[in-house]
Structures are given as structure tokens and as C-alpha cells.
Amino acid sequence: MMDRSGVVCCEAPDRARMAIALTHGTRCWPATIAARPACVALMAALLAAAGCRGDYPPTVPVRGRVTYNGGAWPGEGTIYFLPEKPAQGHTHHPGMAPFGRDGSFTVGTFAAGDGLAPGTYVVRIECWKVPPSMGGPPPESHMPTDYQTGRRSLPKLVVEPGARRVWFEYDVSATKAGDSLSASMGRRSN
């Protein structure tokens, strides 16, 4: 039912059961609102959204640079930080960051650039020649095969509680003797 101001009033199936639950000006809310699943779902969604803003665990800014054969990447990519073990008193949350051809990145967990929660992370990199797609050509990665199959992996990143920031640096390089990789990693935390 719509009142004269154009505001929709939820109404119980029986007008006699209409309640005073919440009345504000010309807006009315019935006590039997639970009988209306759509109204209940909407209210639950609004309450959940209102309660979730700004309640994120603390994070530490993480920036860095990944290089390909000591230089620029053949294309843009993404670096993923998958939680392996949270620091004591902290929770598991993955982070990620896009990077350009220069390999520079700033990690985000809950928002772009906010960093990672303290803990230990497994690091993965994706940089596609041909990205995976449904029904398209087979995907091709710029990452060496040894890395893709798990025979080789990137070093883990440890984000210490109380660190002001963390720097992660890594070079992915394919050797001439095959499609394997050698890597170097530098990490600074202040």
C-alpha cells in the first residue's frame, strides 16, 4: 500500500493486525514484517552492510617489485599473497596487487593499497601471454613451467606484527638449460 506522500507501507495481511512497531511520519512498518520475506532480507542486508564498515583487522603496508629476467615483464600481471599462517592474534586474509611492465606493486587486502595482515604468506605470480577463458584458445603464461607445476616456488613472505611497512622484491628468470627459474628475494621491514 502507498500513502499520500508516495512512501510504500508494508502491510500485514489483516489490517486489524497492523502494529505500531515503527511509525515515522507517514511511513509505517508492521509488526508482522517477518511474514514478508523480501522485507526481512532487505533489512538483514542493510544491517549487515551497516555493521561491516570500518571493522577490518589491522594491516601493514606492503610494496615491492617483481622483475622478469632482471628487467621488465612482457605484459601486466598480478601478484597474490595467500595466507599460510596468521600471526598470533590475527586472522587469515589473502591480498593481491596488479603490476605493470616495470613490476612495481602495492598490496591490498580489504581496499587497494592497505597492505596485509600480519602473518606468513605463500606468494604466486600470474602474467599471461593468453589469459584463460571459457571456450577460447588454451592459456599461455609468461611464468616458467617449473613455477606453474609447483616444482619451483616463490619464497614466502612474513609480515611481522608491529612492522611499519614491508618491501618484497623478486626476480623470475628462466635459465638457458630449460624452463626452470632462479630467484632472488629481498625483504625489508621497518
N, C-alpha and C positions, 0 to 999 in steps of 0.2 A: 504494500500500500504506500502511496506517496502523499505526503502532507502538502499544504498550500505553498510552502517555500521550495518545493521540488526535492526535499530530502526524503529518501526512501526509509520507511519504517518497517522493521521486521515485525511481523505479527504472528501471534500464536494461532493455531488452527481454530481455536474457540475464543472469540472476543472476551468472553467472561473470564478467561484465564490470563488476560493481559496483566502484566505486573508493573509495579512502579520501579523495578530493578534499577534502571538508569534512565532518567528523563532529563534532557538538557534542552531547554527552549522547545523547539518544535521537533527535535529528534527523539525518537523513542526506541527503547531496547526491551524486548520481552524477557521475562524470567525463564520462559521455555525456549530460550535461544539454542539450548542443546539439542532441541528437536530439529534444528536446521543445520545439517552437516556442512553446508557451504559457509555459513556464518561462523561455525566453530573452527573450521580450517583456516579461514581468513584471520580470525582473532589469534589463533595459535601462531600463524606465520608472522603476524605483526609483533606479537610478544617476543618471539624468538629473535627476530631481527633487532628489536629494540634492546634486548638483553645482551647481544653479542658484540655490539660496537665497542671498540677500545679495550676489550678484555684479552688481549693477546699476551702470551708469555714474553719475557724479555729476550731480546736478540742482540747479537754482536755484529756490527758491520763487517762484511766480508767482500773484499775486492781482489782482483788479480788479473793475470794474463796467461793465456794458453797459446802456445805457438805451434806451428806445423813445420817440421824440418828446419827449425830455427828461425822461421820467418812468418810471413802472412799465410792465412788459411786460404784455400781455393774458393771458399764461399762462407756465408754466415752459418752459425751453428748455435747449439745450446749446451750448457754445462749443467749437470744435475748433481745435487748433493742429497744422497739418500741416507736417512738416519740409521746407524748401526747400533749405537748405544748412547742414550742421553746421559748428560752429566747428572750427578746426584741432585735430586730435587727438581729436575727439568723434564720436559716431555719430548716425545718424538715428533718432529715436523720436517718434512722434506723442503728443500729450497732449490731454486734454479735461477739461471741467468742466461739471456741471449748474449751472443758475442758477434762482433763484426769480423771482417777480414784481419784486423790487427790483433784479435784475440782478447781484447780488454773486456772485463765484465764486472758487474756489481750484483751480488746475490740478493734475491728477495724470497721471503718465506710467506708472510701474510700480506705484504704490499711490496711494490717494486723498490728494491734497494734497501730494505730494512735489515737484511743480514740473516744469520742463522741462530737458532737456539743453541746454547752450549751443549756439546756432545761430540761423538765421533761419527764421521760421515764417510760413506763409500762414494767415490766420485766417478761419474760417467760423462762422456762427451759424445755428442751427435753432430755430424756435419755431412750432409747428404749431397752426392752428385745428382741422384734421382731419388726424391723422397718416397717413402712408402705410400701407396694409395690403393683404394679398392678398385680392382679391375684395370689398373694401369700397368705400366711396364714394371718389371722387377726392380726393387730398390737397389741403389748402389751407394755405398758410403765412402767418404774420403778416409775414414779411420782404417788403419791396418787390420788385416784379417785376424791376427793373433789377439788383438784387443777385442774385436767383435765376438770371437768364440770363447773368450774368457781365459785363454792361455796366458795372457798378459793383462795386467790391470793398472789403473792409475793408483797412486798412493792414497791412503786415507787422509782425511783432514780432521784434525782435532781442534775444536773451538772450546777454549777454556772458560769457565765461569769467571766473570770479572774482567775479561780482556776488553780493552777499549776498541780494538779493531784487529782484523786478521787479513794477511796478504797471502794469496795462493798463486804459485807460478809453476807452470808445467810445459815441457816441450814434448810433443809427439813426433817421432821421426821414424820412418821406415828405413831399414838398412838395405844395402845392395844385395845381401845374401838371401833375400826373401822378403816376405811381407810380415816381418816382425817389427817390434818397436823398441826403441831405447828411450828412456825418460829421465828427466831430472826434475826435481821439485824443490822449490824454496818456500819457506813459510816464515812469516814474521808476525808476531802479535805484540801489541803494545798496550 
